[in-house]
Amino acid sequence: MNKKILTGIIVLLLAGIAYLGYNLNEEKQVNRDMLELAALEKVEMENEYQQFADQYSEMKTRINNDSILAQLTREQQRTKELLEELKRTKANDAAEITRLKKELATVRAVLRQYVLQIDSLNQLNAALMDENSRVRGELEQSNQQNQALVSSNMSLSEKVAIASQLNAANIRLVPLNKRGKDNKHMKKARALEVSFTISRNVTAENGMRDFYVRIITPTGEALSGGGTFAYENRQLAWTMKKSIEYTGQETPVSMVRDADETLVGGTYNVSVFADGRMIGQRNFTFEK
């Protein structure tokens, strides 16, 4: 074989070996970079889980409702359990990291719903405290003029106002499939049905009443029905609305709304309003 040809072949082989070695090093560096990014993402997820668990502790100090406290405790425990699962998971376990990332999104949505609910309750309590303070001030001023008579009238008025308030009981939220049947999976829901019963109240004023239903999804958003109503000096979007004649007797109410948007599994909050007041509220949890 010609010496020049042999030399050329050797040079080409050496060049090929050098090229393969360079590519191998590049691939190893890419893998190392990907592992570093996965480890950083895992640390960020752990920090978020811990922050959410801490937020539940902070929220529990702001509420004195036993039922909500129990719900917050359950969600906090679930968040801690997911955090421990994440800590035990290796950064290169892509399938498990992906699952826990989806769980993190669910935890974030549920936490947001509780934040909104507790803020709403705290705002309502603050408004009631302000109103009570105002009433006490008026009562003291009136007592200076005619304490016995005005005090008696004020007490009677408050009792009548409280007694005449409506109450929504047996609240239900039912996802309906395309055949209009009850369906437990939200992703198959084509409509939502809300039903409740207005309790008997002979002291309440009879006549036509507007009843509004507001549904908060697991993402913390309110399903819109196309309008708003007045509540606590602000306008809230209603999901469903119905006008009925109330006669003071127990009255069943049912409303249906088409599911125009894609619904997800999780916890939904249903609130019923009438006469500018929230007259009932309940949470419902559905599968995906």
TORMI-776796 format. One record per residue (C-alpha): z negated, x, y; residue in one letter; residue number from 1. Coordinates in nm, 4 decimals, padded with zeros to 6 digits, always signed. Layout:
<lozas>
Z,X,Y,aa,i
Z,X,Y,A,NUM
...
</lozas>
This chain:
<lozas>
Z,X,Y,aa,i
+00.0000,+00.0000,+00.0000,M,1
+00.0823,+00.1231,+00.3464,N,2
-00.2212,+00.2831,+00.5121,K,3
-00.1626,+00.0947,+00.8382,K,4
-00.1488,-00.2390,+00.6577,I,5
-00.4709,-00.1612,+00.4693,L,6
-00.6413,-00.0630,+00.7917,T,7
-00.5271,-00.3892,+00.9528,G,8
-00.6656,-00.5934,+00.6651,I,9
-01.0008,-00.4175,+00.6889,I,10
-01.0160,-00.4812,+01.0632,V,11
-00.9395,-00.8496,+01.0115,L,12
-01.2070,-00.8793,+00.7440,L,13
-01.4652,-00.7140,+00.9661,L,14
-01.3681,-00.9440,+01.2513,A,15
-01.3996,-01.2488,+01.0239,G,16
-01.7428,-01.1380,+00.9052,I,17
-01.8549,-01.0838,+01.2632,A,18
-01.7253,-01.4296,+01.3628,Y,19
-01.9036,-01.6004,+01.0732,L,20
-02.2250,-01.4158,+01.1546,G,21
-02.1997,-01.5233,+01.5186,Y,22
-02.1422,-01.8897,+01.4236,N,23
-02.4343,-01.8794,+01.1796,L,24
-02.6639,-01.7473,+01.4510,N,25
-02.5380,-02.0130,+01.6918,E,26
-02.6073,-02.2873,+01.4351,E,27
-02.9564,-02.1526,+01.3694,K,28
-03.0240,-02.1485,+01.7443,Q,29
-02.9006,-02.5107,+01.7758,V,30
-03.1310,-02.6159,+01.4911,N,31
-03.4250,-02.4396,+01.6547,R,32
-03.3465,-02.6100,+01.9860,D,33
-03.3270,-02.9519,+01.8157,M,34
-03.6621,-02.8959,+01.6442,L,35
-03.8194,-02.7958,+01.9757,E,36
-03.6828,-03.1100,+02.1425,L,37
-03.8089,-03.3258,+01.8542,A,38
-04.1533,-03.1690,+01.8827,A,39
-04.1606,-03.2319,+02.2593,L,40
-04.0546,-03.5945,+02.2088,E,41
-04.3291,-03.6383,+01.9473,K,42
-04.5896,-03.5023,+02.1905,V,43
-04.4665,-03.7400,+02.4629,E,44
-04.4896,-04.0344,+02.2218,M,45
-04.8448,-03.9330,+02.1249,E,46
-04.9395,-03.9196,+02.4930,N,47
-04.7948,-04.2669,+02.5509,E,48
-04.9807,-04.4139,+02.2525,Y,49
-05.3051,-04.2595,+02.3795,Q,50
-05.2433,-04.3911,+02.7329,Q,51
-05.1847,-04.7422,+02.5962,F,52
-05.5050,-04.7263,+02.3893,A,53
-05.6944,-04.6150,+02.7023,D,54
-05.5382,-04.8987,+02.9033,Q,55
-05.6734,-05.1508,+02.6538,Y,56
-06.0235,-05.0048,+02.7068,S,57
-05.9838,-05.0412,+03.0832,E,58
-05.8538,-05.3982,+03.0570,M,59
-06.1477,-05.4997,+02.8347,K,60
-06.3820,-05.4173,+03.1237,T,61
-06.1979,-05.6626,+03.3490,R,62
-06.2192,-05.9731,+03.1316,I,63
-06.5083,-06.1848,+03.0025,N,64
-06.3066,-06.4217,+02.7849,N,65
-06.4187,-06.3722,+02.4221,D,66
-06.0870,-06.4851,+02.2766,S,67
-05.8821,-06.2467,+02.4910,I,68
-06.1331,-05.9658,+02.4284,L,69
-06.0825,-06.0096,+02.0539,A,70
-05.7030,-05.9986,+02.0980,Q,71
-05.7255,-05.6837,+02.3112,L,72
-05.9490,-05.5170,+02.0515,T,73
-05.7022,-05.5947,+01.7714,R,74
-05.4055,-05.4607,+01.9701,E,75
-05.6014,-05.1487,+02.0683,Q,76
-05.6910,-05.0804,+01.7052,Q,77
-05.3282,-05.1245,+01.6013,R,78
-05.2211,-04.8796,+01.8755,T,79
-05.4737,-04.6219,+01.7530,K,80
-05.3536,-04.6623,+01.3930,E,81
-04.9913,-04.6050,+01.4992,L,82
-05.1030,-04.2974,+01.6954,L,83
-05.2699,-04.1555,+01.3849,E,84
-04.9518,-04.2228,+01.1829,E,85
-04.7502,-04.0370,+01.4462,L,86
-04.9891,-03.7393,+01.4403,K,87
-04.9474,-03.7157,+01.0614,R,88
-04.5671,-03.7319,+01.0875,T,89
-04.3641,-03.4118,+01.1054,K,90
-04.1343,-03.3712,+01.4064,A,91
-03.8273,-03.3283,+01.1802,N,92
-03.8883,-03.6604,+00.9980,D,93
-03.6206,-03.8449,+01.1954,A,94
-03.6543,-04.1788,+01.0116,A,95
-04.0314,-04.2044,+01.0642,E,96
-04.0103,-04.0865,+01.4263,I,97
-03.7457,-04.3538,+01.4926,T,98
-03.9675,-04.6240,+01.3367,R,99
-04.2705,-04.5204,+01.5403,L,100
-04.0556,-04.5098,+01.8548,K,101
-03.9608,-04.8747,+01.7930,K,102
-04.3279,-04.9584,+01.7342,E,103
-04.4087,-04.7853,+02.0641,L,104
-04.1631,-05.0122,+02.2456,A,105
-04.3332,-05.3163,+02.0907,T,106
-04.6779,-05.1879,+02.1901,V,107
-04.5512,-05.1331,+02.5452,R,108
-04.4128,-05.4901,+02.5651,A,109
-04.7323,-05.6481,+02.4279,V,110
-04.9482,-05.4427,+02.6650,L,111
-04.7351,-05.5497,+02.9602,R,112
-04.7796,-05.9140,+02.8655,Q,113
-05.1575,-05.8743,+02.8557,Y,114
-05.1537,-05.6936,+03.1912,V,115
-04.9654,-05.9842,+03.3478,L,116
-05.1913,-06.2407,+03.1803,Q,117
-05.5130,-06.0680,+03.2874,I,118
-05.3844,-06.0111,+03.6413,D,119
-05.2981,-06.3805,+03.6584,S,120
-05.6462,-06.4773,+03.5360,L,121
-05.8116,-06.2370,+03.7780,N,122
-05.6048,-06.3723,+04.0666,Q,123
-05.6999,-06.7247,+03.9651,L,124
-06.0676,-06.6285,+03.9435,N,125
-06.0498,-06.4558,+04.2806,A,126
-05.8901,-06.7652,+04.4336,A,127
-06.1603,-06.9848,+04.2806,L,128
-06.4311,-06.7532,+04.4150,M,129
-06.2763,-06.7655,+04.7622,D,130
-06.2523,-07.1422,+04.7390,E,131
-06.6132,-07.1674,+04.6232,N,132
-06.7216,-06.9434,+04.9087,S,133
-06.5326,-07.1603,+05.1568,R,134
-06.6798,-07.4796,+05.0164,V,135
-07.0303,-07.3343,+05.0292,R,136
-06.9786,-07.2377,+05.3918,G,137
-06.8601,-07.5863,+05.4820,E,138
-07.1451,-07.7375,+05.2893,L,139
-07.4037,-07.5289,+05.4750,E,140
-07.2564,-07.6256,+05.8108,Q,141
-07.2534,-07.9924,+05.7148,S,142
-07.6101,-07.9714,+05.5901,N,143
-07.7207,-07.8674,+05.9367,Q,144
-07.5856,-08.1970,+06.0704,Q,145
-07.6905,-08.4298,+05.7945,N,146
-07.8039,-08.2394,+05.4855,Q,147
-07.9032,-08.5226,+05.2594,A,148
-07.6030,-08.7511,+05.3169,L,149
-07.3269,-08.4885,+05.3282,V,150
-07.4656,-08.2966,+05.0311,S,151
-07.4633,-08.6102,+04.8204,S,152
-07.1047,-08.6973,+04.9193,N,153
-06.9802,-08.3446,+04.8571,M,154
-07.1336,-08.3348,+04.5103,S,155
-06.9763,-08.6711,+04.4238,L,156
-06.6326,-08.5593,+04.5513,S,157
-06.6408,-08.2397,+04.3460,E,158
-06.7337,-08.4283,+04.0295,K,159
-06.4543,-08.6813,+04.0812,V,160
-06.1971,-08.4039,+04.1478,A,161
-06.2968,-08.2123,+03.8352,I,162
-06.3065,-08.5249,+03.6210,A,163
-05.9586,-08.6349,+03.7340,S,164
-05.7852,-08.3101,+03.6322,Q,165
-05.5367,-08.3420,+03.3463,L,166
-05.5599,-08.1389,+03.0255,N,167
-05.2796,-08.0358,+02.7864,A,168
-05.3970,-08.0124,+02.4236,A,169
-05.2266,-07.9312,+02.0902,N,170
-04.9649,-07.7095,+02.2550,I,171
-04.6868,-07.6073,+02.0132,R,172
-04.3825,-07.3781,+02.0436,L,173
-04.1182,-07.4267,+01.7714,V,174
-03.7935,-07.2238,+01.7403,P,175
-03.5086,-07.4471,+01.6214,L,176
-03.2049,-07.3252,+01.4279,N,177
-02.8497,-07.4523,+01.4819,K,178
-02.9280,-07.7615,+01.2715,R,179
-03.2277,-07.8428,+01.4868,G,180
-03.4748,-07.7505,+01.2127,K,181
-03.7986,-07.5554,+01.2478,D,182
-03.7295,-07.1839,+01.2039,N,183
-03.9865,-06.9005,+01.2015,K,184
-03.7409,-06.6200,+01.2804,H,185
-03.6698,-06.5910,+01.6523,M,186
-03.3348,-06.4155,+01.6108,K,187
-03.1976,-06.7314,+01.4406,K,188
-03.3323,-06.9657,+01.7087,A,189
-03.0719,-07.1674,+01.8967,R,190
-03.3256,-07.3740,+02.0923,A,191
-03.6970,-07.3837,+02.1728,L,192
-03.9119,-07.6947,+02.1506,E,193
-04.2452,-07.7215,+02.3307,V,194
-04.4749,-08.0161,+02.2654,S,195
-04.8271,-08.1030,+02.3771,F,196
-05.0555,-08.3989,+02.4340,T,197
-05.1965,-08.5038,+02.7712,I,198
-05.5538,-08.6002,+02.6960,S,199
-05.6933,-08.9424,+02.7840,R,200
-05.8452,-08.9478,+03.1339,N,201
-05.9261,-09.2828,+03.2915,V,202
-06.0360,-09.1156,+03.6184,T,203
-05.6956,-08.9540,+03.6770,A,204
-05.4493,-09.1198,+03.9117,E,205
-05.1770,-09.3159,+03.7297,N,206
-04.8077,-09.2783,+03.8070,G,207
-04.5127,-09.0428,+03.7641,M,208
-04.6039,-08.6794,+03.7034,R,209
-04.3907,-08.3635,+03.6864,D,210
-04.4890,-08.1362,+03.3981,F,211
-04.3687,-07.7751,+03.3949,Y,212
-04.3651,-07.5347,+03.0997,V,213
-04.3462,-07.1606,+03.1551,R,214
-04.2695,-06.9296,+02.8578,I,215
-04.3375,-06.5548,+02.8791,I,216
-04.1513,-06.3453,+02.6182,T,217
-04.2926,-06.0394,+02.4352,P,218
-04.1183,-05.8232,+02.6982,T,219
-04.3236,-05.9853,+02.9740,G,220
-04.0321,-06.1801,+03.1237,E,221
-04.0321,-06.5523,+03.1974,A,222
-03.7551,-06.7615,+03.0404,L,223
-03.5832,-06.9353,+03.3314,S,224
-03.4872,-07.2986,+03.3353,G,225
-03.3135,-07.2965,+03.6712,G,226
-03.5882,-07.3919,+03.9140,G,227
-03.9315,-07.3105,+04.0545,T,228
-04.2595,-07.4910,+04.1239,F,229
-04.5538,-07.4269,+04.3543,A,230
-04.8659,-07.2662,+04.2087,Y,231
-05.1429,-07.0740,+04.3856,E,232
-04.9471,-07.0418,+04.7135,N,233
-04.6400,-06.8964,+04.5420,R,234
-04.3294,-07.0111,+04.3587,Q,235
-04.3067,-06.9608,+03.9814,L,236
-03.9927,-07.0051,+03.7699,A,237
-04.0257,-07.2821,+03.5145,W,238
-03.8685,-07.2734,+03.1679,T,239
-03.8768,-07.6494,+03.1066,M,240
-03.9539,-07.9520,+03.3221,K,241
-04.0101,-08.3195,+03.2474,K,242
-04.1199,-08.6197,+03.4529,S,243
-04.3198,-08.8890,+03.2750,I,244
-04.5358,-09.1838,+03.3744,E,245
-04.9029,-09.1195,+03.3039,Y,246
-05.1278,-09.4218,+03.2541,T,247
-05.4578,-09.2482,+03.1847,G,248
-05.4130,-09.2768,+02.8079,Q,249
-05.3356,-08.9995,+02.5586,E,250
-04.9680,-08.9185,+02.6110,T,251
-04.7434,-08.6982,+02.3904,P,252
-04.4853,-08.4837,+02.5705,V,253
-04.1953,-08.2929,+02.4142,S,254
-03.9291,-08.0696,+02.5766,M,255
-03.6323,-07.8788,+02.4310,V,256
-03.4433,-07.5888,+02.5885,R,257
-03.1290,-07.4191,+02.4541,D,258
-03.1819,-07.0501,+02.3742,A,259
-02.9074,-06.9075,+02.5949,D,260
-03.0455,-06.5537,+02.5646,E,261
-03.1208,-06.3407,+02.2582,T,262
-03.4799,-06.3959,+02.1500,L,263
-03.6925,-06.1288,+01.9851,V,264
-03.9924,-06.1369,+01.7574,G,265
-04.3405,-06.0896,+01.8989,G,266
-04.6000,-06.2832,+02.0958,T,267
-04.4923,-06.5595,+02.3353,Y,268
-04.7211,-06.7166,+02.5960,N,269
-04.6754,-07.0864,+02.6766,V,270
-04.8407,-07.2287,+02.9905,S,271
-04.8317,-07.5945,+03.1022,V,272
-04.8650,-07.6925,+03.4688,F,273
-04.9093,-08.0226,+03.6541,A,274
-05.0368,-08.1227,+03.9973,D,275
-05.0295,-07.7571,+04.1076,G,276
-05.2707,-07.6532,+03.8302,R,277
-05.2435,-07.4783,+03.4936,M,278
-05.3605,-07.7479,+03.2501,I,279
-05.3109,-07.5606,+02.9213,G,280
-05.2098,-07.2268,+02.7717,Q,281
-05.1547,-07.0803,+02.4250,R,282
-05.0009,-06.7729,+02.2565,N,283
-04.7617,-06.7811,+01.9595,F,284
-04.6434,-06.4905,+01.7428,T,285
-04.3070,-06.5044,+01.5627,F,286
-04.1132,-06.2820,+01.3258,E,287
-03.7908,-06.1165,+01.4376,K,288
</lozas>
